[in-house]
Amino acid sequence: RVASRALAVQGLAPAQLLGHLNALTRHASQGGYATVTVAVFDSATASMHYASAGHPPPLLRQRHNDNIIRLEGGRGFVLGPVRGAAYTQNEVVIGSGDILVMYTDGLVERRGQDIEAGIDQVERQLAEWQTHTSLLEACERVIAALAPPPRDDDVCMLAVRFR
């Protein structure tokens, strides 16, 4: 996490940042791995560049039509096990009022259940959010519904409404 923050302030593009994090994780983790998604919003162009290293896809709810888009571009290997892994990034245009949702696999992954079913559940919950919905309360409801305690994995969810 510290390395992620240090690299983020350098202004690297998401794919470059993941490349550097992969090298560091490979060196420092003694065979372990990590997953992460990096997103950088440019308010001047209303666009967001993003890349993922093994993380589930972020979801974007578009305010103008209430569509929910899985941001599946820019996906790459988990950090650590693959020497010299190359990462790509993708770009999406963000509208005022759009909501970005990022989450860990602990929210959507269960033994005996396809991870896609878990992501579908998050999408259904996100589709019910209203314009005035408190994102904190909405995230708490999603977590309570999809990953109630006790849990086998960590659960984290981030929702951002763009203005």
C-alpha positions in Angstrom: 0.0 0.0 0.0 2.8 2.4 0.8 4.5 1.7 -2.5 1.2 2.3 -4.3 0.8 5.7 -2.7 4.4 6.6 -3.4 4.1 5.6 -7.1 0.7 7.3 -7.4 2.1 10.8 -6.5 4.6 10.4 -9.3 1.8 10.8 -11.8 2.3 7.5 -13.5 -0.4 6.1 -15.8 -2.3 3.2 -14.2 -0.6 0.5 -16.4 2.9 1.9 -15.6 2.1 2.0 -11.9 1.0 -1.6 -12.0 4.2 -2.6 -13.8 6.3 -1.0 -11.1 4.2 -2.5 -8.3 4.5 -6.0 -9.9 8.3 -5.8 -9.8 8.2 -4.6 -6.2 5.7 -7.2 -5.1 7.7 -10.0 -6.9 10.8 -8.9 -5.1 9.3 -8.3 -1.6 6.5 -10.8 -1.2 8.5 -14.0 -1.2 6.2 -15.8 -3.6 3.0 -14.1 -2.5 0.7 -12.0 -4.6 -1.7 -9.1 -4.4 -4.5 -7.7 -6.5 -5.3 -4.1 -7.1 -7.2 -1.7 -9.4 -5.8 1.7 -10.2 -8.0 4.5 -11.6 -7.1 8.1 -12.4 -9.7 10.7 -13.2 -8.9 13.7 -15.3 -11.4 16.4 -14.6 -10.2 18.5 -17.6 -11.3 15.8 -20.1 -13.9 14.1 -17.9 -12.2 10.8 -18.5 -10.8 8.1 -16.3 -7.9 5.8 -17.1 -7.9 2.5 -15.2 -6.0 -0.8 -15.0 -6.4 -3.9 -12.9 -4.0 -6.6 -11.6 -6.3 -9.5 -10.8 -9.1 -7.4 -9.2 -12.8 -7.8 -10.0 -14.0 -5.3 -12.6 -15.1 -1.9 -11.3 -18.7 -0.9 -12.1 -19.8 2.4 -13.5 -23.4 3.5 -13.2 -24.2 6.1 -15.8 -26.6 8.8 -14.5 -27.9 9.8 -17.9 -29.4 6.3 -18.7 -28.9 4.3 -15.5 -26.8 1.7 -17.4 -24.3 -0.2 -15.4 -21.1 -0.9 -17.2 -18.4 -3.4 -16.1 -15.1 -1.8 -16.7 -13.4 -5.0 -18.0 -10.7 -3.4 -20.1 -7.2 -3.0 -18.7 -7.1 -6.3 -17.0 -3.9 -8.1 -16.2 -2.1 -10.6 -14.0 -2.1 -10.4 -10.2 1.0 -8.6 -8.8 4.0 -10.8 -7.9 4.2 -14.2 -9.6 4.8 -13.1 -13.2 8.2 -11.6 -13.9 8.0 -8.6 -16.2 4.2 -8.7 -16.5 2.9 -6.1 -18.9 -0.2 -4.2 -18.0 -2.6 -2.3 -20.2 -5.1 0.3 -19.3 -8.5 1.5 -20.7 -10.3 4.8 -20.7 -13.9 5.7 -20.0 -15.7 9.0 -20.3 -17.4 10.0 -17.0 -20.6 12.0 -16.8 -21.7 14.3 -14.0 -23.6 12.1 -11.5 -22.0 8.8 -12.6 -21.1 6.5 -9.8 -18.0 4.3 -9.8 -18.0 1.2 -7.6 -14.8 -0.7 -6.8 -14.7 -3.7 -4.4 -12.6 -6.6 -3.3 -13.2 -10.2 -4.3 -14.3 -10.9 -0.7 -17.6 -9.1 -1.6 -18.4 -11.3 -4.6 -16.6 -14.6 -4.3 -18.1 -17.6 -2.4 -17.2 -21.3 -2.3 -19.4 -23.2 -4.7 -20.6 -20.0 -6.4 -19.3 -18.5 -9.7 -17.8 -15.1 -9.1 -19.9 -13.8 -12.0 -23.0 -14.5 -9.9 -21.6 -12.3 -7.1 -20.8 -9.5 -9.5 -24.3 -9.7 -11.0 -25.7 -9.3 -7.4 -23.6 -6.1 -7.0 -24.9 -4.8 -10.3 -28.5 -5.5 -9.3 -28.0 -3.6 -6.0 -26.3 -0.7 -7.8 -29.3 -0.5 -10.2 -31.6 0.2 -7.2 -29.6 3.2 -6.0 -31.4 6.5 -6.4 -29.8 9.9 -7.2 -30.1 11.0 -3.6 -28.8 7.7 -2.2 -26.1 8.1 0.5 -23.2 6.1 -0.9 -22.0 5.1 2.6 -25.4 3.7 3.5 -25.8 2.0 0.0 -22.4 0.3 0.4 -23.2 -0.8 3.9 -26.4 -2.4 2.5 -24.6 -4.2 -0.3 -22.0 -5.6 2.1 -24.6 -6.7 4.6 -26.6 -8.4 1.8 -23.7 -10.1 0.0 -21.0 -10.6 2.7 -22.5 -10.8 6.1 -20.2 -11.8 9.0 -18.6 -14.1 9.7 -16.4 -13.8 6.6 -13.6 -15.9 5.2 -12.0 -12.9 3.3 -11.7 -9.2 3.7 -14.4 -7.0 2.2 -13.9 -3.5 1.0 -16.1 -1.4 -1.2 -15.5 2.1 -2.6 -18.2 4.2 -4.3 -17.5 7.6 -5.8 -20.1 10.0 -7.3 -18.7 12.3 -9.9 -19.8 15.9 -10.0 
